[in-house]
Amino acid sequence: MIDKYVLAIICAITGYIVFFDSFFKKEKWSVSKKRKFKKIYISIWIILYFVYLVCIWANPSTRPFFKEHVAFGAFFHSIFAFLTWIITIYY
């Protein structure tokens, strides 16, 4: 279940970057628009992190390692969020 989740996240990130870079002109964004986008962006990654925790909790084989997955999930999602933000906004 987790492998499908990670694959879906990677595919979604790839699609997001391609879509965002193709259709939005970043040079014309005001500061308030960037702040609003950043709030939405962070909220989405927090929701995805909680979906990850639900997937971990739903799988009986990973439930004994729940504490390790909480730390790994936080690291995993923060790295992906940071790298996707850098690629999207600055490149």
C-alpha positions as CSV (number, residue, x, y, z in Angstrom):
1,M,0.0,0.0,0.0
2,I,2.8,2.4,0.9
3,D,4.7,1.7,-2.4
4,K,1.6,2.7,-4.3
5,Y,1.3,5.8,-2.2
6,V,4.9,6.8,-2.9
7,L,4.5,6.1,-6.6
8,A,1.4,8.2,-6.7
9,I,3.2,11.1,-4.9
10,I,6.1,10.9,-7.4
11,C,3.7,10.9,-10.4
12,A,1.7,13.7,-8.9
13,I,4.8,15.8,-8.3
14,T,6.0,15.3,-11.8
15,G,2.6,16.2,-13.3
16,Y,2.4,19.2,-11.0
17,I,5.8,20.6,-12.0
18,V,5.0,20.1,-15.7
19,F,1.6,21.6,-15.4
20,F,2.7,24.5,-13.3
21,D,5.7,25.4,-15.5
22,S,3.6,25.1,-18.7
23,F,0.6,27.3,-17.7
24,F,1.7,29.8,-15.2
25,K,3.9,32.9,-15.7
26,K,5.8,33.2,-12.5
27,E,7.4,36.5,-13.3
28,K,4.1,38.3,-13.0
29,W,3.2,37.1,-9.5
30,S,2.8,39.6,-6.8
31,V,4.1,39.0,-3.3
32,S,0.6,38.5,-1.9
33,K,-0.2,35.9,-4.6
34,K,3.0,34.0,-3.8
35,R,2.1,34.0,-0.1
36,K,-1.4,32.7,-0.8
37,F,0.1,30.0,-3.0
38,K,2.6,29.1,-0.3
39,K,-0.1,28.7,2.3
40,I,-2.2,26.4,0.0
41,Y,1.0,24.5,-1.0
42,I,2.0,23.8,2.6
43,S,-1.6,22.8,3.5
44,I,-1.6,20.3,0.7
45,W,1.6,18.7,1.9
46,I,0.4,18.5,5.5
47,I,-2.8,16.7,4.3
48,L,-0.6,14.3,2.2
49,Y,1.4,13.6,5.3
50,F,-1.7,12.7,7.3
51,V,-2.9,10.5,4.4
52,Y,0.5,8.7,4.6
53,L,0.0,8.1,8.3
54,V,-3.5,6.7,7.7
55,C,-2.0,4.3,5.1
56,I,0.6,3.2,7.6
57,W,-1.9,2.7,10.3
58,A,-4.3,0.8,8.0
59,N,-1.6,-1.8,7.1
60,P,-1.1,-4.4,9.9
61,S,2.4,-5.2,8.9
62,T,3.7,-1.6,9.3
63,R,1.7,-0.8,12.5
64,P,4.4,-2.0,14.9
65,F,6.8,0.5,13.3
66,F,4.4,3.4,13.4
67,K,6.8,5.7,15.4
68,E,9.6,5.1,12.8
69,H,7.2,5.9,10.0
70,V,6.0,9.1,11.6
71,A,9.6,10.4,11.6
72,F,10.4,9.0,8.1
73,G,7.1,10.4,6.7
74,A,7.9,13.8,8.1
75,F,11.4,13.7,6.6
76,F,10.1,12.3,3.3
77,H,7.3,14.8,2.9
78,S,9.4,17.8,3.9
79,I,12.2,17.0,1.5
80,F,9.7,16.5,-1.4
81,A,7.8,19.7,-0.5
82,F,11.1,21.7,-0.3
83,L,12.5,20.3,-3.6
84,T,9.2,20.7,-5.4
85,W,8.9,24.3,-4.2
86,I,12.4,25.1,-5.3
87,I,11.9,23.6,-8.8
88,T,8.5,25.2,-9.2
89,I,9.2,28.7,-8.0
90,Y,12.8,29.3,-8.8
91,Y,13.3,27.4,-12.1
